[in-house]
């Protein structure tokens, strides 16, 4: 129990049997597991989602040949390698219920981790092994290297240029995976399935376009072969998983006597809707709650335009108004009304019917999830990398509503709130730390907001031709002026 003095155990394979009864541990013999999946981008979400589903199956005595080897390619992935190596791939997943209950479980489905820059050849050889039948991805929206407006692969990326050179040792996910597929093709080994688990509309289709574009530039024959033979299933994934903090680590120590270098905290809700397009087999995901479907599009649009876009709707306004956590915003009736107005009047009209889903219940469930005080999802996290998120989640709603003559006021107001946030100073005059790969360009434009109200949205690489639409311009400039003159709360009051 919290506050009680208890023995402290560093998490690793040797200490599993000694952990307190309150901490669930793998019921399977991990020495009997075999790697069947290679996963790029082992962060909090993968570990609260895909790895958790596999752990459920393994606890039922199934999918023992579908263990995961994680791969990191970015400099910041070094820390994950160090944490997981020290713990034999084990970590604690803590589900935080709204009533204050914490539910800890040690996940054992992650068997190994490779930091690709140390030994790219080992990573390629692993993926070329016939035992690996799925390579999966959570590399964030920016990891697919495509232009936000054209949707085309960015061949100007310096690391891509390096990887396309003759004889280059691959640095990128594209280079590593494509080389592994080339080897399988030469050796007569069937290709693995490339499974995206990122929050992108048509994530499998996007992955297909980007990876085959890279491969075609490397070898037209290889690119054509990949396009014909490599499955790229689409998926909708959902579980709110905040960034792990030092406070989370300390809480795991105090509550459970467990010294975990990188635990994962998440909400109780979890969902995975996955197209059943796998040529080399797959784990029996349907036995642990995954929805296997032929067409994931209705589900993913529902999630991207209701959940993900609503996160953007609450985060900039909330931050400017003085809040710092998502649950604080969603316990404020003014913000709840704004979010429901956006979802009901602007996002929902752009959605097709979703089989088996009551959208009214789904939307109210979202509000309850956002309001969970135990999750403590920071607005700073939700505000990060907006240039990757807004164009994919929110701008499509605005464009579709403009085409049909529908309501756009709230969605456009979210864009204006982002522009105001990007100015880098809140309503109390305190600095805002903007985190975005395009930070310098965004802030330079935002600093001209007052003198040139359209400066921020004139960036056609992000916003396309929206600045040419009079309805968009009128709604945007009106809200931006209100944010400057009256502040976030008064602006929201006027939007009700």
C-alpha positions in Angstrom: 0.0 0.0 0.0 1.1 3.6 -0.6 3.3 4.9 2.3 4.2 1.4 3.7 7.9 0.6 4.0 8.8 -2.5 1.8 11.7 -4.2 0.2 13.0 -2.5 -3.0 13.6 -4.7 -6.0 15.4 -3.6 -9.2 13.3 -4.9 -12.1 15.0 -7.7 -14.1 14.6 -11.4 -14.9 16.3 -12.5 -11.7 13.9 -10.5 -9.4 10.6 -11.3 -11.1 9.6 -14.1 -8.7 10.4 -11.8 -5.7 8.1 -9.0 -6.7 5.1 -8.1 -4.4 1.9 -9.9 -5.0 0.3 -6.6 -6.1 2.4 -6.6 -9.2 1.3 -9.1 -11.9 4.1 -10.8 -13.7 4.4 -12.9 -16.9 2.8 -16.3 -16.4 4.9 -17.7 -19.2 8.5 -18.9 -19.5 10.2 -16.1 -21.4 13.1 -18.4 -22.3 10.7 -20.2 -24.6 9.8 -17.1 -26.5 11.1 -16.5 -30.0 11.3 -13.2 -31.9 8.7 -12.9 -34.6 8.2 -9.1 -34.7 10.8 -6.4 -35.1 9.4 -3.0 -33.9 10.8 0.4 -34.7 10.1 3.2 -32.2 9.8 1.6 -28.8 8.3 4.4 -26.7 5.5 4.6 -24.2 2.7 3.9 -26.7 4.1 0.7 -28.2 4.7 -0.6 -24.7 1.2 0.3 -23.5 -0.5 -1.1 -26.6 1.0 -3.6 -29.1 3.5 -5.1 -26.6 0.7 -5.3 -24.0 -1.7 -7.2 -26.4 1.2 -9.7 -27.1 1.8 -10.1 -23.4 -1.9 -11.0 -22.9 -1.7 -13.7 -25.6 1.5 -15.1 -24.1 -0.1 -15.3 -20.7 -2.8 -17.4 -22.3 0.0 -19.7 -23.7 -0.3 -18.4 -27.2 1.9 -16.4 -29.7 5.1 -17.6 -28.1 6.9 -17.3 -31.4 5.8 -13.7 -31.8 8.2 -12.0 -29.3 9.4 -8.5 -30.1 12.8 -7.2 -30.7 12.8 -3.4 -30.5 14.9 -1.1 -32.7 15.9 2.5 -32.2 17.4 4.7 -34.9 17.3 8.2 -33.3 19.9 9.5 -30.9 17.3 9.8 -28.1 16.6 6.0 -28.4 19.9 5.3 -26.7 18.3 5.9 -23.3 15.6 3.4 -24.1 18.2 0.8 -25.0 20.1 1.4 -21.8 16.9 1.1 -19.7 15.6 -2.1 -21.4 19.0 -3.8 -21.5 19.4 -3.3 -17.8 16.0 -4.9 -17.1 16.2 -7.8 -19.6 13.5 -6.1 -21.7 11.0 -6.0 -18.8 9.0 -2.9 -17.7 6.0 -2.1 -15.6 2.8 -1.1 -17.2 0.6 0.9 -14.8 -3.0 1.4 -15.6 -4.3 4.5 -13.8 -8.1 4.4 -13.1 -10.0 7.5 -12.5 -11.0 6.5 -9.0 -7.3 6.4 -8.0 -6.7 2.7 -8.3 -3.3 1.8 -9.9 -3.1 -1.6 -11.7 0.6 -2.7 -12.3 1.7 -5.5 -14.6 5.2 -6.4 -15.7 5.2 -6.9 -19.5 7.5 -9.6 -20.9 6.8 -9.7 -24.6 9.8 -7.5 -25.5 12.8 -9.8 -25.7 15.5 -7.7 -27.1 16.4 -4.2 -28.2 18.9 -3.0 -30.8 20.2 0.5 -31.2 20.7 0.5 -35.0 23.6 3.0 -35.3 25.8 0.6 -33.2 25.3 -2.3 -35.6 23.1 -1.7 -38.6 24.1 -5.0 -40.1 22.7 -6.9 -37.1 19.4 -5.2 -37.4 19.2 -5.9 -41.2 20.2 -9.5 -40.7 17.5 -9.9 -38.0 14.8 -8.7 -40.3 16.0 -10.8 -43.1 15.6 -13.9 -40.9 12.5 -15.9 -42.1 11.4 -16.2 -38.4 10.5 -12.4 -38.5 7.1 -12.1 -40.1 6.1 -8.7 -39.0 8.0 -5.4 -38.8 5.9 -2.8 -37.0 6.3 1.0 -36.6 5.5 3.7 -34.0 7.8 6.3 -35.4 5.4 9.3 -35.0 3.7 11.3 -37.8 7.1 12.9 -38.8 8.8 9.5 -39.2 7.2 8.8 -42.5 9.1 11.7 -44.2 6.4 13.0 -46.4 5.4 16.6 -47.5 2.3 17.7 -45.5 0.5 19.2 -48.6 1.7 17.1 -51.5 1.9 13.8 -49.6 5.1 12.9 -51.5 8.2 11.4 -50.1 10.9 14.0 -49.2 14.0 13.0 -51.1 15.8 16.1 -49.8 16.1 14.7 -46.3 19.9 14.5 -45.7 19.7 11.1 -44.1 17.7 9.8 -47.0 20.2 11.2 -49.5 22.9 9.3 -47.5 21.0 6.1 -47.6 20.3 6.2 -51.3 24.0 6.5 -52.2 25.6 3.4 -53.6 27.1 1.2 -50.9 25.8 3.4 -48.0 25.4 1.8 -44.6 21.7 2.6 -43.8 20.9 5.2 -41.2 17.2 5.5 -41.6 14.2 3.2 -41.0 13.7 3.3 -44.7 17.2 2.2 -45.5 17.3 -0.6 -42.9 13.9 -2.1 -43.8 14.3 -1.8 -47.5 17.7 -3.5 -47.4 16.2 -6.4 -45.3 13.4 -6.8 -47.8 16.0 -6.8 -50.7 17.9 -9.6 -49.0 14.7 -11.7 -48.5 13.8 -11.2 -52.2 17.3 -12.3 -53.3 17.2 -15.3 -51.0 13.7 -16.4 -52.0 12.3 -15.7 -48.5 8.7 -14.3 -48.4 8.5 -10.7 -47.3 7.4 -9.7 -43.8 4.3 -7.6 -43.2 5.0 -3.9 -42.6 2.5 -2.8 -40.0 2.2 0.9 -39.0 0.7 1.7 -35.6 1.0 5.5 -35.9 -1.8 8.1 -35.7 -2.0 8.9 -39.4 -5.0 8.5 -41.7 -4.5 5.5 -43.8 -1.2 4.7 -42.0 -0.7 1.5 -43.9 -1.3 3.2 -47.2 1.1 6.0 -46.2 3.7 3.5 -45.2 3.3 1.7 -48.6 3.8 4.9 -50.5 6.8 6.1 -48.6 8.7 2.8 -48.4 8.1 1.9 -52.0 9.0 5.4 -53.1 12.4 5.0 -51.3 12.8 1.5 -52.7 12.0 2.6 -56.3 14.7 5.3 -56.1 17.1 2.6 -54.9 16.0 0.0 -57.4 12.8 0.2 -59.5 12.5 -3.6 -59.6 12.7 -3.8 -55.8 10.1 -1.0 -55.4 7.7 -2.7 -57.7 8.2 -6.1 -55.9 7.5 -4.5 -52.6 4.4 -2.8 -53.9 3.1 -6.1 -55.1 4.1 -8.5 -52.4 4.6 -6.7 -49.1 1.4 -6.3 -47.0 0.8 -2.9 -45.4 -2.3 -3.2 -43.3 -4.1 -0.1 -42.0 -4.8 0.2 -38.3 -6.5 2.5 -35.8 -4.8 2.5 -32.4 -5.9 4.2 -29.2 -4.7 4.5 -25.7 -3.7 7.7 -23.9 -0.2 7.2 -22.7 1.5 10.2 -21.2 5.3 10.7 -21.1 6.8 8.9 -18.1 8.0 11.3 -15.5 10.4 11.0 -12.5 7.3 11.3 -10.3 5.9 8.2 -12.0 9.1 6.3 -11.3 9.1 7.4 -7.7 5.5 6.4 -7.3 6.2 2.9 -8.6 9.0 2.6 -6.1 6.8 3.8 -3.2 3.6 1.9 -4.0 5.1 -1.4 -5.2 8.7 -1.5 -4.0 9.8 -1.8 -7.7 12.8 0.1 -9.1 11.9 0.4 -12.8 14.0 2.7 -14.9 11.2 3.4 -17.4 7.7 2.3 -16.4 4.8 3.2 -18.6 1.6 4.8 -17.3 -1.7 4.8 -19.2 -5.5 5.0 -19.1 -7.7 1.9 -18.8 -9.2 2.3 -22.2 -7.5 0.6 -25.1 -8.5 -0.1 -28.7 -6.9 -1.5 -31.8 -8.8 -1.9 -35.1 -6.6 -3.7 -37.6 -7.1 -4.8 -41.2 -6.6 -8.5 -41.5 -4.0 -8.3 -44.3 -1.1 -10.6 -43.4 0.6 -13.0 -45.8 3.0 -14.7 -43.3 0.7 -15.2 -40.4 0.0 -13.1 -37.4 -0.7 -13.6 -33.6 -4.3 -14.4 -32.8 -5.0 -10.8 -31.9 -8.8 -11.2 -32.0 -8.6 -13.4 -28.9 -7.4 -10.4 -26.8 -9.8 -7.8 -28.0 -8.3 -6.5 -31.2 -10.9 -5.9 -33.9 -9.9 -7.5 -37.2 -11.6 -5.9 -40.1 -11.4 -5.6 -43.9 -11.6 -1.8 -43.9 -10.3 0.3 -41.0 -11.0 3.7 -42.6 -14.3 4.5 -40.8 -12.8 3.7 -37.4 -9.6 5.6 -38.0 -11.4 8.7 -39.2 -13.6 8.6 -36.1 -10.6 8.4 -33.9 -8.4 11.0 -35.7 -11.1 13.6 -36.1 -12.8 13.1 -32.7 -10.1 12.1 -30.3 -6.9 13.4 -31.9 -8.3 16.6 -33.2 -10.1 17.2 -30.0 -6.8 16.9 -28.1 -5.6 19.8 -30.3 -8.9 21.7 -29.6 -8.4 21.6 -25.9 -4.6 22.0 -25.6 -3.7 25.5 -27.0 -6.8 27.2 -25.6 -6.3 25.4 -22.3 -2.7 26.4 -22.0 -3.4 30.0 -22.9 -6.1 30.0 -20.2 -3.7 28.9 -17.6 -4.3 25.1 -17.4 -1.4 22.7 -17.7 -3.1 19.3 -17.7 -5.7 17.8 -20.0 -7.9 16.7 -17.1 -8.1 20.2 -15.7 -9.4 21.5 -19.1 -12.0 18.7 -19.4 -13.4 19.4 -15.9 -14.2 22.9 -17.0 -17.8 23.1 -18.5 -16.8 25.9 -20.9 -14.1 23.7 -22.5 -16.4 20.6 -22.5 -19.0 22.6 -24.3 -16.5 23.8 -26.9 -15.2 20.2 -27.5 -18.7 18.7 -27.9 -19.6 21.5 -30.2 -16.6 20.8 -32.4 -17.3 17.1 -32.3 -21.0 17.3 -33.0 -21.3 20.1 -35.5 -18.0 20.0 -37.4 -16.2 16.6 -37.1 -19.2 14.2 -37.1 -20.6 15.5 -40.4 -17.4 14.4 -42.1 -17.6 10.8 -40.8 -19.2 7.8 -42.5 -21.2 5.4 -40.3 -18.8 3.4 -38.1 -19.9 -0.3 -37.8 -20.8 -1.3 -34.2 -20.0 2.2 -32.7 -22.5 4.6 -31.1 -20.9 7.9 -31.9 -22.8 9.8 -29.2 -21.5 7.4 -26.6 -18.0 7.5 -28.1 -17.8 11.3 -27.9 -18.9 11.4 -24.2 -16.5 8.6 -23.4 -13.7 10.7 -24.9 -14.6 13.5 -22.5 -14.5 11.2 -19.5 -11.2 9.8 -20.7 -9.7 13.2 -21.1 -11.0 14.1 -17.6 -9.2 11.2 -15.8 -7.2 13.1 -13.1 -4.9 10.1 -12.6 -3.4 10.3 -16.1 -2.0 13.8 -15.7 -1.5 14.2 -19.4 0.3 17.4 -19.9 -0.9 20.1 -22.3 2.8 20.6 -23.2 2.9 17.1 -24.6 -0.3 17.6 -26.6 1.0 20.9 -27.9 4.3 19.3 -29.2 4.9 18.7 -32.9 1.7 20.5 -33.9 3.0 20.9 -37.5 2.8 17.1 -37.9 -0.6 16.8 -36.1 -2.8 19.7 -37.2 -2.5 19.1 -40.9 -3.4 15.4 -40.6 -6.1 15.5 -37.9 -7.8 18.9 -38.1 -7.3 20.6 -41.5 -9.1 17.8 -43.3 -12.2 18.5 -41.2 -12.0 22.2 -42.2 -11.6 21.4 -45.9 -14.5 19.0 -46.0 -16.8 21.3 -44.2 -15.8 24.2 -46.5 -16.6 22.0 -49.5 -20.1 21.1 -48.1 -20.8 24.6 -46.7 -20.8 23.2 -43.1 -19.8 24.8 -39.8 -16.1 25.6 -39.4 -15.9 28.2 -36.6 -14.5 25.9 -33.8 -12.1 24.0 -36.0 -10.7 27.3 -37.4 -10.5 28.7 -33.9 -8.2 25.8 -33.0 -5.9 26.8 -35.8 -6.0 30.4 -34.5 -5.2 29.2 -30.9 -2.2 27.3 -32.3 -1.0 30.5 -34.0 -1.4 32.4 -30.7 0.4 29.7 -28.7 3.3 29.7 -31.2 3.9 33.3 -30.3 5.7 31.8 -27.3 4.2 33.9 -24.5 1.1 33.0 -22.6 -1.6 35.4 -21.3 0.3 36.0 -18.1 3.4 37.1 -20.0 5.2 33.8 -19.2 7.3 32.2 -21.9 6.0 29.1 -23.7 8.4 26.4 -24.7 7.3 25.5 -28.2 8.4 22.0 -29.2 8.2 21.4 -33.0 10.5 20.4 -35.7 9.5 23.6 -37.5 9.8 25.7 -34.4 11.9 28.5 -35.9 9.7 29.0 -38.9 6.5 28.8 -37.0 7.6 31.2 -34.3 8.9 33.7 -36.8 5.5 33.7 -38.5 3.6 33.9 -35.3 5.6 36.9 -34.1 4.0 38.8 -37.0 0.4 37.8 -36.0 -0.6 41.2 -34.7 0.8 43.2 -37.6 0.0 40.7 -40.3 -2.9 38.5 -39.1 -2.5 36.0 -41.9 1.3 35.5 -41.5 1.0 32.2 -39.8 -1.5 30.5 -42.2 0.2 31.8 -45.3 2.7 28.9 -45.1 1.4 26.7 -47.9 3.6 23.8 -47.0 1.4 23.4 -43.9 -1.9 25.0 -44.7 -2.1 24.6 -48.5 -4.6 27.0 -50.1 -6.8 27.6 -47.0 -5.6 31.2 -46.9 -7.3 31.7 -50.3 -10.7 30.8 -48.8 -12.7 33.8 -47.6 -14.8 31.8 -45.1 -11.6 30.4 -43.5 -9.9 33.8 -43.5 -12.8 35.6 -41.8 -13.2 32.9 -39.1 -9.5 32.7 -38.5 -8.8 36.5 -38.3 -11.8 37.1 -36.1 -10.7 34.4 -33.5 -7.0 35.5 -33.6 -8.0 39.1 -32.9 -10.3 38.0 -30.1 -7.4 35.9 -28.5 -5.2 39.0 -28.6 -7.8 41.4 -27.3 -9.9 39.3 -24.9 -8.0 36.1 -24.2 -8.9 32.4 -24.5 -11.8 32.2 -22.1 -13.7 35.1 -23.5 -13.0 33.8 -27.0 -14.5 30.4 -26.1 -17.5 32.1 -24.5 -18.3 33.8 -27.8 -17.9 30.6 -29.8 -20.6 28.7 -27.8 
